[in-house]
Amino acid sequence: MSTLHVGYFNLGLDADPPLARAIRGELVRQQDGIELIASENIVSKLVLEAQGSVMTNKTVEGFAYARYYGGAEYADAIEALAIERAKTLFGCSFANVQAHSGSNANNGVFLGLLKPGETILSMKTAAGGHISHGHPATLTGRDYDIVHYGVSRETEKVDLEEVRNLARKHRPKIIVAGGSAYAWTLDFEGFRAIADEVGAYLMVDMAHFAGLVAAGCYPNPFPHAHVVTSTTNKSLRGARGAMALWNDAVLSDRINYGIFPGVQGAVMLHIVAAKAACFGEAMRPEFKAYNRAALENALALAGRLAEHGMRLVSGGTNTSLMLVDLVNQGITGDIAATALEAVGIAVNKNQIPFDTRPPEAPSGLRLSSSAGTTRGFGRDEFRQIGDWIVRAIEARGDAAALAAIHEDVRTLCRRFPIYDAA
Ligand SMILES: *Cc1c(COP(=O)(O)O)cnc(C)c1O
């Protein structure tokens, strides 16, 4: 079987050694390390090939079969294919597959549906929300009036009573459900009832659970959401980019023009081709099996960490993602992440709900089973990873102990090659 991506490195080794060395180094890093960062996955060769294809040479603006540039017959076919597949996969009537990133998809939808100064009700970042939902450092935080809901202190889960009270008080134009560090399924029907009560749009940002939705392992935001945004590179395991989906034709121009020309220009057709590729893969039975395994693996990892006395925020997870509270371990997320990096386990530090610590040195870690499951790790491997996480955190500062764990990590990883690159 051809390994075109490796072919790229070989070409590059001749033409541009420093660049090729870095890309090859990254392949080895991915091969030899355990990836628990929730926004990452390991895409197929088909997705890699589509992203690296000649479509990168073609410029088009506008929409399929309505372009500002000629020579667009294949561009149109590819964009239309991606749109058709996205609609089929998520059971909706309209799709825009042009957004270069999740933040752009959100900015485009907000631009299309809101006027400056109107109100967005979204989840706080410390409770698991995403910065593109109104953080002061982003355009959304500057252009709109932002109100946040959090999670219940008791359950650390979304409390729809709080959402309803805030919605009644602030009358938002858009309510956003979905975040980056929330481990549980969301009640979209409940969110929609609140949106209807106050005359708001319900926008679901499913970036982290889109793959689970496609596989039927997480409730579909449709028909409850007015608009759904998502990245395509996280649990959906595809191109590095995003999309917007909706059902009501009345919204089409506002969302499409919000994205182009609202927040970006010409289409990245190679990325759209790779989106079509990953949507096609997500329709296959193997993708359902993958997502079922990712859920089981997340439970195995969470269970093992809990057996070691680690506290899981909100009592665990029913998705592929979880948050660990390190307060009982007496260390912060940045220090734990550094210890884990030393043994070849990549995680990200994360605030936990009601965190008293800053984002740079927060109280938690976010972990995900998405990428490890792709390379074939099962429950036994994830329980083993749980043991290593606990041991590495305990052994931080003991270089010999960390080196021994690192060697075990490498040995496991070599049994599960990615891209036949072992
Ligand atoms: C990752 C993520 C995004 C942003 O994606 P980028 O492609 O990094 O801009 C948006 N929303 C949520 C909920 C995310 O998790």
The ligand as an ORCA input file, in Angstrom:
! r2SCAN-3c Opt
* xyz 0 1
  C     -11.906     23.386     19.109
  C     -13.156     24.151     19.259
  C     -13.440     25.278     18.463
  C     -12.424     26.013     17.651
  O     -11.786     25.424     16.710
  P     -10.540     26.104     15.978
  O     -10.554     25.287     14.728
  O      -9.377     25.900     16.854
  O     -10.866     27.537     15.729
  C     -14.681     25.851     18.563
  N     -15.591     25.383     19.410
  C     -15.334     24.348     20.228
  C     -16.387     23.888     21.170
  C     -14.114     23.708     20.177
  O     -13.863     22.693     21.007
*
